[in-house]
């Protein structure tokens, strides 16, 4: 009877230790995953800003060209009504 009690206590301690280790490992994995998600979010923000910094001058140039381009005149063929 003493052996059953002794080994039962050993098994309960082992299960408690395994539960503790499981929570520790799960916490570390959650911490690492959260860190990687933050890094990816930061990198995505940097890519978006870099995209705007690179494309903004070209968008401004296109806008200026659209302001000062000549409007297409209507061709004479379009003014003549069809017979």
C-alpha positions in Angstrom: 0.0 0.0 0.0 2.9 2.3 0.7 4.3 1.7 -2.8 1.0 2.7 -4.5 0.8 5.9 -2.4 4.4 6.7 -3.1 4.2 6.1 -6.9 0.8 8.0 -7.0 2.5 11.0 -5.4 5.4 10.7 -7.8 2.9 10.5 -10.8 1.0 13.5 -9.5 4.2 15.5 -9.1 5.3 14.5 -12.6 1.9 15.5 -14.1 2.1 18.8 -12.3 5.6 19.5 -13.5 4.5 18.5 -17.1 1.6 21.0 -16.9 3.9 23.7 -15.6 6.4 23.0 -18.5 3.5 22.9 -20.9 2.3 26.4 -19.8 5.9 27.8 -19.8 6.5 26.5 -23.4 3.1 27.7 -24.5 3.8 31.1 -23.0 7.2 31.3 -24.8 5.7 30.3 -28.1 2.9 32.9 -27.7 5.6 35.5 -26.9 7.6 34.6 -29.9 4.6 34.6 -32.2 3.5 38.0 -30.9 7.0 39.4 -31.4 7.1 38.0 -35.0 3.6 39.5 -35.7 4.8 42.8 -34.4 8.0 42.7 -36.6 5.9 41.8 -39.7 3.5 44.6 -38.9 6.4 47.0 -38.6 8.0 45.8 -41.8 4.6 46.1 -43.6 4.3 49.7 -42.4 7.8 50.5 -43.6 7.0 49.0 -47.0 3.8 51.1 -47.3 5.7 54.3 -46.4 8.5 53.5 -48.8 6.0 52.8 -51.5 4.4 56.2 -51.0 7.7 58.0 -50.8 8.8 56.4 -54.1 5.5 56.8 -56.0 4.5 60.3 -54.7 6.9 62.3 -56.9 5.7 60.4 -60.0 2.1 61.0 -59.0 2.8 64.7 -58.6 4.5 64.8 -62.0 1.6 63.1 -63.6 -0.8 65.6 -61.9 1.2 68.6 -63.2 1.2 67.2 -66.7 -2.5 66.6 -66.6 -3.0 70.2 -65.5 -1.0 71.7 -68.4 -1.6 69.3 -71.2 -3.6 70.4 -74.2 -7.2 69.3 -74.3 -7.9 67.2 -77.4 -9.8 69.2 -79.9 -12.8 67.6 -81.6 -12.1 66.4 -85.0 -14.0 67.7 -88.0 -15.3 64.3 -88.8 -17.2 64.2 -85.6 -18.8 67.6 -86.2 -20.3 66.6 -89.5 -23.7 65.1 -89.1 -24.1 61.8 -90.9 -26.3 61.9 -94.0 
